[in-house]
Amino acid sequence: MPNVVVLGAGMVGSVIAADFARDPAYSVTIADGRDANLANALKRCGGKAKVVQADLSNRAKLQELIRGQDLVLGALASAIAYNAL
């Protein structure tokens, strides 16, 4: 089963995660710094995703999150996304 991580659980990231979570062939993880975003994304996914609260501007944490993933999708705010590069 492919592992997918979505970085960012806002309006865009939660929809991306929900699309993958609908397919039982994928294991989906959603990461965000805000608990409210994660709760909304998990609801949108019908509870079929793992959520991780994390400071995604922290490179070490980001590397830890993406290690072992088959697909990494970024839906971060531009300021955070630029620093994540």
C-alpha positions as CSV (number, residue, x, y, z in Angstrom):
1,M,0.0,0.0,0.0
2,P,1.6,3.3,-1.0
3,N,2.1,5.9,1.7
4,V,1.0,9.4,1.0
5,V,1.7,12.5,3.1
6,V,0.0,15.8,2.6
7,L,1.9,18.7,4.0
8,G,-0.8,21.3,5.0
9,A,-4.3,20.6,6.1
10,G,-6.0,23.9,5.0
11,M,-8.5,24.3,2.2
12,V,-6.3,22.8,-0.5
13,G,-4.5,20.1,1.5
14,S,-7.7,18.8,3.1
15,V,-9.2,18.3,-0.3
16,I,-6.1,16.5,-1.7
17,A,-6.0,14.3,1.4
18,A,-9.7,13.5,1.0
19,D,-9.2,12.5,-2.6
20,F,-6.5,10.0,-1.7
21,A,-8.4,8.8,1.5
22,R,-11.4,7.7,-0.6
23,D,-9.2,5.1,-2.3
24,P,-8.4,2.2,0.1
25,A,-5.2,1.5,-1.9
26,Y,-3.5,4.5,-0.1
27,S,-2.4,5.1,3.4
28,V,-2.8,8.8,4.0
29,T,-1.1,11.1,6.6
30,I,-1.9,14.8,6.9
31,A,0.5,17.1,8.6
32,D,-0.2,20.6,9.8
33,G,0.7,23.0,12.6
34,R,-2.9,23.8,13.5
35,D,-5.1,21.3,15.4
36,A,-8.3,22.9,14.0
37,N,-7.0,22.4,10.4
38,L,-6.2,18.8,11.2
39,A,-9.6,18.1,12.7
40,N,-11.4,19.6,9.7
41,A,-9.2,17.6,7.3
42,L,-9.8,14.4,9.2
43,K,-13.5,15.0,9.1
44,R,-13.3,15.7,5.3
45,C,-11.4,12.4,4.9
46,G,-14.1,10.5,6.8
47,G,-11.6,9.5,9.5
48,K,-9.6,7.5,7.0
49,A,-6.3,9.3,7.5
50,K,-3.6,9.7,10.1
51,V,-3.0,13.3,11.4
52,V,0.3,14.7,12.7
53,Q,0.5,18.1,14.4
54,A,3.9,19.5,13.5
55,D,5.8,22.7,12.8
56,L,6.4,22.2,9.1
57,S,8.9,25.1,9.0
58,N,11.2,22.9,11.0
59,R,13.4,21.1,8.5
60,A,14.3,18.2,10.8
61,K,10.6,17.5,11.5
62,L,9.8,17.8,7.8
63,Q,12.5,15.3,6.9
64,E,11.2,12.9,9.6
65,L,7.7,13.2,8.2
66,I,8.6,12.5,4.6
67,R,11.0,9.7,5.2
68,G,9.6,6.4,4.0
69,Q,6.7,8.1,2.1
70,D,6.0,7.1,-1.5
71,L,4.4,10.4,-2.4
72,V,4.7,13.8,-0.7
73,L,2.2,16.5,-1.6
74,G,2.8,20.1,-0.6
75,A,-0.2,22.4,0.2
76,L,1.6,24.8,2.5
77,A,1.3,28.6,2.7
78,S,4.0,30.2,0.4
79,A,6.2,31.5,3.2
80,I,6.4,28.0,4.8
81,A,6.7,26.2,1.5
82,Y,9.6,28.3,0.3
83,N,11.5,27.6,3.5
84,A,10.7,23.8,3.2
85,L,12.6,23.7,-0.2
